[in-house]
């Protein structure tokens, strides 16, 4: 059991951050899923529209600390690559 005042506060803060990060990650997974469904359906317009919504969300999550910056960059890169493959 936590006994120090500062440890109790840090525990409270960690719980709040964890809940927020879970919510952000969940919404990003949903966005990624919509992009991938559009790519599988071979619908370039829908894929571009979904990608335009998802990329800023991923970048914002990385800026807030929900993801590591390189993880976000990798996710954005892979999604963009898949959407661009529809053109070719």
C-alpha positions as CSV (number, residue, x, y, z in Angstrom):
1,X,0.0,0.0,0.0
2,X,1.2,3.5,-0.8
3,X,2.0,5.6,2.2
4,X,3.8,8.6,0.9
5,X,1.7,11.5,-0.2
6,X,3.7,11.9,-3.4
7,X,3.4,8.2,-4.3
8,X,-0.4,8.4,-3.8
9,X,-0.6,11.4,-6.1
10,X,1.6,9.7,-8.7
11,X,-0.6,6.6,-8.6
12,X,-3.7,8.8,-9.2
13,X,-2.0,10.5,-12.1
14,X,-0.9,7.3,-13.6
15,X,-4.5,5.9,-13.5
16,X,-5.9,9.0,-15.3
17,X,-3.1,9.0,-17.9
18,X,-3.6,5.2,-18.5
19,X,-7.4,5.7,-19.1
20,X,-6.8,8.6,-21.5
21,X,-4.1,6.7,-23.4
22,X,-6.3,3.6,-23.7
23,X,-9.1,5.8,-25.2
24,X,-6.7,7.5,-27.7
25,X,-5.2,4.2,-28.8
26,X,-8.6,2.7,-29.2
27,X,-9.8,5.5,-31.5
28,X,-6.6,5.3,-33.5
29,X,-7.1,1.5,-34.0
30,X,-10.6,2.3,-35.3
31,X,-9.2,4.8,-37.7
32,X,-6.5,2.4,-38.9
33,X,-9.2,-0.2,-39.4
34,X,-11.3,2.1,-41.6
35,X,-8.3,2.9,-43.8
36,X,-7.5,-0.8,-44.2
37,X,-11.1,-1.7,-45.0
38,X,-11.1,1.0,-47.7
39,X,-7.8,-0.3,-49.1
40,X,-9.2,-3.9,-49.1
41,X,-12.3,-2.7,-50.8
42,X,-10.2,-1.0,-53.5
43,X,-11.8,2.4,-52.9
44,X,-9.1,5.0,-53.2
45,X,-11.3,8.0,-52.4
46,X,-12.6,6.5,-49.1
47,X,-9.1,5.4,-48.3
48,X,-7.7,8.9,-48.8
49,X,-10.5,10.4,-46.7
50,X,-9.9,8.0,-43.9
51,X,-6.2,8.5,-44.1
52,X,-6.6,12.3,-43.9
53,X,-8.5,11.8,-40.6
54,X,-6.2,9.1,-39.1
55,X,-2.8,10.6,-39.8
56,X,-3.3,13.8,-37.7
57,X,-4.8,11.7,-34.9
58,X,-1.8,9.5,-34.8
59,X,0.6,12.5,-34.9
60,X,-1.4,14.1,-32.0
61,X,-1.3,10.9,-30.0
62,X,2.5,10.8,-30.4
63,X,2.8,14.4,-29.4
64,X,0.8,13.8,-26.2
65,X,2.8,10.7,-25.4
66,X,0.3,7.9,-26.0
67,X,2.7,6.5,-28.7
68,X,6.4,6.8,-29.2
69,X,7.2,9.2,-32.0
70,X,8.9,6.5,-34.1
71,X,5.9,4.2,-33.6
72,X,3.6,6.9,-34.9
73,X,5.8,7.6,-37.8
74,X,6.0,3.9,-38.7
75,X,2.2,3.6,-38.6
76,X,1.6,6.7,-40.7
77,X,4.2,5.5,-43.3
78,X,2.7,2.0,-43.6
79,X,-0.8,3.3,-44.0
80,X,0.2,5.9,-46.6
81,X,2.1,3.3,-48.5
82,X,-1.0,1.0,-48.6
83,X,-3.2,3.9,-49.8
84,X,-0.7,4.9,-52.4
85,X,-0.6,1.3,-53.7
86,X,-4.2,1.7,-54.9
87,X,-3.1,4.3,-57.5
88,X,-0.6,2.0,-59.2
